[in-house]
Amino acid sequence: MGRRSFENYGVLASKVEDCTVLAGRYSFQKSSERNILHDILAKLDLRPEHSLLDIGCNAGNLTIPLSFMVAGTTGLDHPECLRRLREKFPNGIELVSGNFLDVPLSRPFDRILCYSVLHYLRSADEVYKFMDKTARLPHCPPPPVSARLAGMDAGGVRWGRCTWNRSPAAWGSAGHAAGSSCDFVL
């Protein structure tokens, strides 16, 4: 995410009361937001012993309920978003302040969630850097292309709706256009 967008997001977090709106949805979608959690749970296959990293955790709309299902949860976002999360849920989630592309992370995570984040990145190159950094985190090797296309487990990593690529020709007729939708879970 560009620096200006990242800082603007922090300003928004300080001014918007409704956490559903802060998460990029409309207030009338509040009741439907619960369906997002069910979709994520189906893809993440969370277990009580897992550790979870939520990149772009915002004010915790998804992070807080998911934290009850795993041994440890880490949320990463703008400091103002994390302040809002901490107001709602003071303990139990490790919070890391900053832009994911700038924050060094070295500890392993069993599952990684990135929901409604990639469309805020400035360019396709920034999306690729984001995906590459995510795939290089400890215990999160990128699965084979066939697994990415099918959304299947590969080496203990589950990819959800991950339709990113560098070259449509590299994936043949099954490839998607570069820069297409990239919400994903690992």
C-alpha positions, 0 to 999 in steps of 0.5 A, a space after each residue: 500500500 502506498 504511504 499516502 493510502 496507508 496514512 489516509 487509512 489511519 485518518 479514516 480509522 480515527 474518524 469513522 465510528 462504524 467498524 463495518 464501514 471502516 472495513 470498507 463495506 457499507 453500514 447496511 452490510 453489517 449483518 452480512 459481514 458474518 458470512 465472511 467469517 464462515 467463508 474464511 473458516 471453511 478455507 482456513 481449516 483452523 485448529 486450536 494449535 494453529 497460529 494466525 497472522 491477519 494482514 490488514 486486521 483493521 479494527 478486528 471484525 474478523 480477527 477477534 472471532 478468529 482468535 478464539 479458535 487458535 492458540 495465537 493470533 497476530 494482527 498487523 495494520 495501521 496504528 490507528 486501526 490497532 487502537 480501535 481493535 484494542 478498544 474492543 478487545 484489550 487482550 489476547 491478540 498480538 498487534 504489529 503496527 505498520 505496513 506489511 511490506 515494511 514490517 520484518 516478520 520472522 516467526 512462523 505462522 500456521 495460517 495467514 489471512 489477507 482479506 480485503 487488502 490487496 485492492 489497496 495496493 498501488 500497482 501489480 508490482 506491489 501486489 506481486 511483492 506482497 504475495 512474494 513476501 507472504 509466500 516467503 514467511 516461515 512455514 508458508 512455501 508457495 504451493 505448486 501452480 496446480 494447487 493455486 488454481 484449484 485452491 487445494 492444500 499443498 504442503 500444509 498451505 491452503 490457498 483460497 480465492 487466489 487468482 494472481 499471476 505474473 504471466 497468464 501465458 505461464 499458466 496456459 489456458 487456465 491462467 487468469 489475467 494479471 492483476 485480477 482479484 487477490 483476496 487469499 488465505 494461507 
